[in-house]
Structure formats: C-alpha cells, structure tokens
Amino acid sequence: MIVMLLALMAVSFLAHVFLLFTSFGPGGLKKTRYFYSHLTLWITGALACLTAFLYAGKDVSPVIDTFNTPGKQLLLVVVSFALSLIAHSIVKLFVLPQYRRA
C-alpha cells in the first residue's frame, strides 16, 4: 500500500507541475488549469499526511518516521496550503502583471 501512496503522490505532484507551467500561455492565464494545479498540490499534501499517519514509526522510511506525531503530520497539509498561497501570490504580484504589459 505504501508504494501505491508514494506513486499517487509522485503522479499528483508531477500533474501539479505540468498544470502550473501550462496554465500560462499566449492567451494569458488559463484559470481552470491554474486551479487544478493548486488542487493537485493539495492532494499531494493530503496523501503525504495520510502516508505519515499510516506508516510513521513503523521503520518503513526514516523520512516518514520524522512525521511521527499528529502535529507533524498536520504540518504536511499546512505546508501544502502555504506553498499554494506563496505560489498564488507570486503569480498574482509578479507573473500576471508581466502578461498584462505584453
């Protein structure tokens, strides 16, 4: 099951990166694709939290064992949302004004 969760996290993160980079083009911002890029990042964070919840402390991986308390596990979701907020702020403050000027 852990391999499946790790594979889903990898696929979700790759989808996030792909969707984020393809959200911008000659026509400007593609809002639906941009939203889905954030959604796949949130899914990645939720899957990381679930993986930590199920496998932390079971000597599966030293990385997973780091998240051995509920607070640390919840931190994975918080970090995902924080990254999403940071990325959104960068796009809103720096990327979109460049598109409007062109």
CYANA upper distance limits for C-alpha pairs under 8 A (distance plus 0.5 A):
  1 MET  CA      5 LEU  CA      6.82
  2 ILE  CA      6 LEU  CA      6.58
  2 ILE  CA     51 THR  CA      7.54
  2 ILE  CA     55 TYR  CA      8.40
  3 VAL  CA      7 ALA  CA      6.50
  4 MET  CA      8 LEU  CA      6.59
  5 LEU  CA      9 MET  CA      6.65
  5 LEU  CA     47 LEU  CA      7.27
  5 LEU  CA     51 THR  CA      7.16
  6 LEU  CA     10 ALA  CA      6.67
  6 LEU  CA     51 THR  CA      8.38
  7 ALA  CA     11 VAL  CA      6.62
  8 LEU  CA     12 SER  CA      6.43
  8 LEU  CA     44 THR  CA      8.40
  8 LEU  CA     47 LEU  CA      8.19
  9 MET  CA     13 PHE  CA      6.54
  9 MET  CA     43 ILE  CA      8.36
  9 MET  CA     44 THR  CA      5.61
  9 MET  CA     47 LEU  CA      6.65
  9 MET  CA     48 ALA  CA      7.49
 10 ALA  CA     14 LEU  CA      6.59
 10 ALA  CA     44 THR  CA      8.33
 11 VAL  CA     15 ALA  CA      6.53
 12 SER  CA     16 HIS  CA      6.65
 12 SER  CA     40 THR  CA      6.01
 12 SER  CA     41 LEU  CA      7.48
 12 SER  CA     43 ILE  CA      7.41
 12 SER  CA     44 THR  CA      6.20
 13 PHE  CA     17 VAL  CA      6.81
 13 PHE  CA     40 THR  CA      7.10
 13 PHE  CA     41 LEU  CA      6.65
 13 PHE  CA     44 THR  CA      6.52
 14 LEU  CA     18 PHE  CA      6.62
 15 ALA  CA     19 LEU  CA      6.41
 15 ALA  CA     37 SER  CA      7.65
 15 ALA  CA     40 THR  CA      7.17
 16 HIS  CA     20 LEU  CA      6.45
 16 HIS  CA     36 TYR  CA      8.00
 16 HIS  CA     37 SER  CA      5.01
 16 HIS  CA     38 HIS  CA      7.32
 16 HIS  CA     39 LEU  CA      8.31
 16 HIS  CA     40 THR  CA      5.66
 16 HIS  CA     41 LEU  CA      6.21
 17 VAL  CA     21 PHE  CA      6.69
 17 VAL  CA     37 SER  CA      7.56
 18 PHE  CA     22 THR  CA      6.62
 18 PHE  CA     37 SER  CA      8.28
 19 LEU  CA     23 SER  CA      6.42
 19 LEU  CA     33 ARG  CA      6.48
 19 LEU  CA     34 TYR  CA      7.09
 19 LEU  CA     36 TYR  CA      7.46
 19 LEU  CA     37 SER  CA      5.46
 20 LEU  CA     24 PHE  CA      8.20
 20 LEU  CA     33 ARG  CA      7.89
 20 LEU  CA     34 TYR  CA      6.41
 20 LEU  CA     37 SER  CA      5.70
 20 LEU  CA     38 HIS  CA      8.39
 22 THR  CA     33 ARG  CA      8.18
 23 SER  CA     29 LEU  CA      6.25
 23 SER  CA     30 LYS  CA      5.53
 23 SER  CA     31 LYS  CA      7.71
 23 SER  CA     33 ARG  CA      6.03
 23 SER  CA     34 TYR  CA      5.73
 24 PHE  CA     28 GLY  CA      6.17
 24 PHE  CA     29 LEU  CA      5.38
 24 PHE  CA     30 LYS  CA      6.84
 25 GLY  CA     29 LEU  CA      7.23
 25 GLY  CA     30 LYS  CA      8.43
 28 GLY  CA     99 TYR  CA      6.98
 29 LEU  CA     34 TYR  CA      8.01
 29 LEU  CA     96 LEU  CA      8.24
 30 LYS  CA     34 TYR  CA      6.59
 31 LYS  CA     35 PHE  CA      6.60
 32 THR  CA     36 TYR  CA      6.78
 33 ARG  CA     37 SER  CA      6.72
 34 TYR  CA     38 HIS  CA      7.15
 35 PHE  CA     39 LEU  CA      6.71
 36 TYR  CA     40 THR  CA      6.56
 37 SER  CA     41 LEU  CA      6.96
 38 HIS  CA     42 TRP  CA      6.83
 38 HIS  CA     84 SER  CA      6.62
 39 LEU  CA     43 ILE  CA      6.69
 40 THR  CA     44 THR  CA      6.63
 41 LEU  CA     45 GLY  CA      6.86
 41 LEU  CA     80 SER  CA      7.00
 41 LEU  CA     84 SER  CA      7.73
 42 TRP  CA     46 ALA  CA      6.71
 42 TRP  CA     77 VAL  CA      7.80
 42 TRP  CA     80 SER  CA      6.29
 42 TRP  CA     81 PHE  CA      7.01
 42 TRP  CA     84 SER  CA      8.35
 43 ILE  CA     47 LEU  CA      6.58
 44 THR  CA     48 ALA  CA      6.65
 44 THR  CA     80 SER  CA      8.25
 45 GLY  CA     49 CYS  CA      6.67
 45 GLY  CA     76 LEU  CA      6.33
 45 GLY  CA     77 VAL  CA      5.47
 45 GLY  CA     79 VAL  CA      8.19
 45 GLY  CA     80 SER  CA      5.75
 46 ALA  CA     50 LEU  CA      6.64
 46 ALA  CA     76 LEU  CA      8.04
 46 ALA  CA     77 VAL  CA      6.35
 47 LEU  CA     51 THR  CA      6.53
 48 ALA  CA     52 ALA  CA      6.66
 48 ALA  CA     76 LEU  CA      7.18
 48 ALA  CA     77 VAL  CA      8.39
 49 CYS  CA     53 PHE  CA      6.55
 49 CYS  CA     73 GLN  CA      5.75
 49 CYS  CA     74 LEU  CA      7.02
 49 CYS  CA     76 LEU  CA      6.25
 49 CYS  CA     77 VAL  CA      6.98
 50 LEU  CA     54 LEU  CA      6.63
 51 THR  CA     55 TYR  CA      6.40
 51 THR  CA     56 ALA  CA      8.19
 51 THR  CA     64 ILE  CA      8.15
 52 ALA  CA     56 ALA  CA      5.47
 52 ALA  CA     64 ILE  CA      6.10
 52 ALA  CA     65 ASP  CA      7.90
 52 ALA  CA     67 PHE  CA      6.41
 52 ALA  CA     68 ASN  CA      7.64
 52 ALA  CA     73 GLN  CA      6.66
 53 PHE  CA     67 PHE  CA      8.45
 53 PHE  CA     68 ASN  CA      8.13
 53 PHE  CA     70 PRO  CA      8.01
 53 PHE  CA     73 GLN  CA      7.10
 55 TYR  CA     59 ASP  CA      8.37
 55 TYR  CA     60 VAL  CA      7.19
 55 TYR  CA     64 ILE  CA      7.36
 55 TYR  CA     65 ASP  CA      7.94
 56 ALA  CA     60 VAL  CA      8.03
 56 ALA  CA     64 ILE  CA      5.79
 56 ALA  CA     65 ASP  CA      4.84
 56 ALA  CA     66 THR  CA      7.64
 56 ALA  CA     67 PHE  CA      6.55
 56 ALA  CA     68 ASN  CA      5.49
 57 GLY  CA     64 ILE  CA      8.27
 57 GLY  CA     65 ASP  CA      5.50
 57 GLY  CA     68 ASN  CA      6.40
 58 LYS  CA     65 ASP  CA      7.73
 59 ASP  CA     65 ASP  CA      7.21
 60 VAL  CA     64 ILE  CA      7.70
 60 VAL  CA     65 ASP  CA      7.98
 61 SER  CA     65 ASP  CA      6.59
 62 PRO  CA     66 THR  CA      6.87
 63 VAL  CA     67 PHE  CA      8.08
 64 ILE  CA     68 ASN  CA      8.13
 67 PHE  CA     72 LYS  CA      5.57
 67 PHE  CA     73 GLN  CA      5.92
 68 ASN  CA     72 LYS  CA      7.27
 68 ASN  CA     73 GLN  CA      7.64
 69 THR  CA     73 GLN  CA      6.73
 70 PRO  CA     74 LEU  CA      6.54
 71 GLY  CA     75 LEU  CA      6.64
 72 LYS  CA     76 LEU  CA      7.41
 73 GLN  CA     77 VAL  CA      7.99
 74 LEU  CA     78 VAL  CA      6.91
 75 LEU  CA     79 VAL  CA      6.45
 76 LEU  CA     80 SER  CA      6.80
 77 VAL  CA     81 PHE  CA      6.87
 78 VAL  CA     82 ALA  CA      6.55
 79 VAL  CA     83 LEU  CA      6.49
 80 SER  CA     84 SER  CA      6.70
 81 PHE  CA     85 LEU  CA      6.64
 82 ALA  CA     86 ILE  CA      6.61
 83 LEU  CA     87 ALA  CA      6.51
 84 SER  CA     88 HIS  CA      6.53
 85 LEU  CA     89 SER  CA      6.59
 86 ILE  CA     90 ILE  CA      6.72
 87 ALA  CA     91 VAL  CA      6.71
 88 HIS  CA     92 LYS  CA      6.55
 89 SER  CA     93 LEU  CA      6.37
 90 ILE  CA     94 PHE  CA      6.02
 90 ILE  CA     95 VAL  CA      7.25
 91 VAL  CA     95 VAL  CA      5.12
 91 VAL  CA     96 LEU  CA      6.43
 92 LYS  CA     96 LEU  CA      6.05
 92 LYS  CA     97 PRO  CA      7.97
 93 LEU  CA     97 PRO  CA      7.27
 94 PHE  CA     98 GLN  CA      7.20
 95 VAL  CA     99 TYR  CA      7.13
 96 LEU  CA    100 ARG  CA      6.77
 97 PRO  CA    101 ARG  CA      6.76
 98 GLN  CA    102 ALA  CA      6.94
